[in-house]
Amino acid sequence: MKKVILLVHLCLLAFVMNVSAQAVQVKVVNNTSCDVYYTLLGDKKGSCSPAISGPFMTLAPGGSVLYNASVIPPLAAGDWINGAYVYTSMSWCPAFTAYKVGEPCTGWPASASYFVYDATTACRVCKDVMITAKWISGGTGGTATLVFN
């Protein structure tokens, strides 16, 4: 009987760990021909609440960068990055809108599609093409990917 109870507890633990998968790093990849704008979000290890946001960031066309949680003060390397706000433009543009993408445990969608506006004072739609920001889970302790296509 003790073995059965232990087996049930281990199965529940494995399920919980899988449901609350969290990345300790995130790779951001821009496969578009436009600048993309985003903010990474995370929390202390052990929480799936993307409660702490990092700085507003821009990534040039064709660029990629790897971050750990220390990019989100006061988090440190080893804490969790579990989502992002992706933006249509710089904050001063009238078309400025934020979308959430993130880990399944956040309840946020894994992807968002939208138009991106350039950073000029004219705030024009970049290339007249809708882009998609997709969050790909890295599993517990792994590297998630935020890819813009």
TACORGI-V298464 format. One record per run of one state. SS is the DSSP state (a for helix, b for strand, c for the rest). FROM is the first residue (numbers start at 1). TO is the last residue. Records with the same first field share a line. If there is no record, write none. Layout:
SS = FROM-TO + FROM-TO
This chain:
c = 1-1 + 20-22 + 31-35 + 44-51 + 54-56 + 60-63 + 72-79 + 88-97 + 103-103 + 107-110 + 118-124 + 137-141 + 149-149
a = 2-19 + 69-71 + 104-106
b = 23-30 + 36-43 + 52-53 + 57-59 + 64-68 + 80-87 + 98-102 + 111-117 + 125-136 + 142-148
